[in-house]
Amino acid sequence: MIQEEEIIELLRQNQELLEKTYKSAEKTRKYFLYTAIITVLAFLLPLIGLIFIIPSFIDTYTNSTKGLL
């Protein structure tokens, strides 16, 4: 009987530790997910902005050089 109670107590402790580990792993996963999303946005948003700025810059540059030719 004593061994069964000890085994049951160990299983309960194991279950508690498993739940804590799962919660910690989920927090870490969410942290990495948000970090990845922010990194992609920080890279793509300036790229998208350049798509609109570069044609305007080229147009201004070519218009300014037409007077020199």
SULDA-V78977 format. One line per field, one symbol per residue. burial: # if it has 16 or more other ideal C-beta (glycine too) atoms within 10 Angstrom, else .. A space follows every 50 residues. Layout:
BEGIN
burial = ???
END
This chain:
BEGIN
burial = .................................................. ...................
END
